[in-house]
Amino acid sequence: IPSGPHGLEIVSDTLYFCDGAYLKAYDINTAAQIFNINIGATFLNGITHDAAGFLYITDFSAMKIFRFNTADRTFNLFVSSTGTASPNGIIFDPDNNRCVFVNWGNAAPIKAVDLTTAAVSTVTSTTLGNCDGIARDNAGNYYVSSWSGGGKITRFNNTFSSSTAVVTTGLSSPADIFY
């Protein structure tokens, strides 16, 4: 039984989730556990996958990102340092071959990791604090949940270049979100 699962991702007929240092997988049709692998992390939190079947998993406490191959169940440390903020929610951006991730802390930047080079860059600075989840709609707009400032969800355009719009406020500890 998980002690406190974080991050959920479905790939084909498998549900993957983070549980401390472990990545766990269950068959969504039978509820049978497929595996329980310690990938050497501190506190796995956010999770997403690309079209090739790789999972990208944030390590909140160690400020790292791991990559897991769903085909052969191998994994590696993909990003050894995300900088000074703790990475939280993460989402695959197929248009730019990257993963975009949000961070915990005050004035938390939104960052990206290039999936070819593993280089981390800041996509945009924000005034948001304690960002937890990130989602993307069909038009390419991004939505970020943040705990600070009354608990809210903020929308960014697909290039993060236009001003933001607060979608809703007054949420209690808004975490991972999905569109």
VORO-323572 format. One record per residue (C-alpha): x negated, y negated, z negated. Coordinates in steps of 0.2 Angstrom, whole numbers, plus 5000, padded with zeros to 4 digits. Each point is the difference from the previous one (the first is absolute). Layout:
<rs>
XYZ/...
</rs>
This chain:
<rs>
500050005000/499349835005/499549894986/500549845009/500050015019/499549855010/500249975018/501150125011/499750045018/500950135011/499050075015/501050135010/500850114987/498749964986/500249884986/498449934993/499849904984/498649944989/499950064982/498549924991/498450075009/501150135009/500850015017/501550114999/501150075014/501750095001/501050075014/501649895001/501050155006/499650124986/499349894986/498550124999/498449924995/498750025015/498549934991/499349904985/498349935004/498949894990/499249885012/498849924987/501049844998/500349914984/501949945003/500750045017/501549885004/500549955017/500150125015/500349995019/499650105015/499549975018/500650085016/498550135000/500650074983/498749914989/500649944983/499349844993/500149994981/499549854989/499150034983/500749864990/498750014986/498450035010/500549885014/499750135013/501050085014/499950195004/500450085017/500850185000/500250115015/501750084999/499550135013/498550084991/500249924983/498349925000/499749834992/498749864999/499849834992/500549895014/499749834992/498849994986/500549834994/501549905004/499349844992/500549924983/501850045000/500850174997/500950085015/501750054998/501350035014/499450045017/500850025017/499450065017/500049865014/499950105017/500049845010/498349954993/499350174995/499949954982/500850034983/500649844991/500050004981/500549894986/499149974984/500349984982/499449844991/500449815001/500049925017/499850175007/499450015018/500750115013/498650115008/499850125014/498850145004/499550045018/500350185003/498550015012/498749924990/500750004982/499649824999/501149904988/500649835004/501249874992/501649985010/500649864990/499949914983/501549994990/500749924984/500850164996/499550094984/500050194997/500550065017/500650184999/500950055017/499949975018/501250045014/500249965018/501649975010/500450045019/499549825005/498350024992/500449894985/499250054983/500850004983/499050004984/500750034983/499149904986/500350004981/499549824996/501149855002/501650094995/499850165010/500349985019/499950065017/499149885013/500150025019/498549965011/500050005019/499150135010/498449905001/500149934982/499849825008/501649924996/500649944983/500850134989/501950024996/500650074983/501350135004/500550044982/499549954982/500550054983/499350185002/499350094985/498350075004/500350035019/498950145006/499950105016/501249955013/500650085017/500849935015/
</rs>
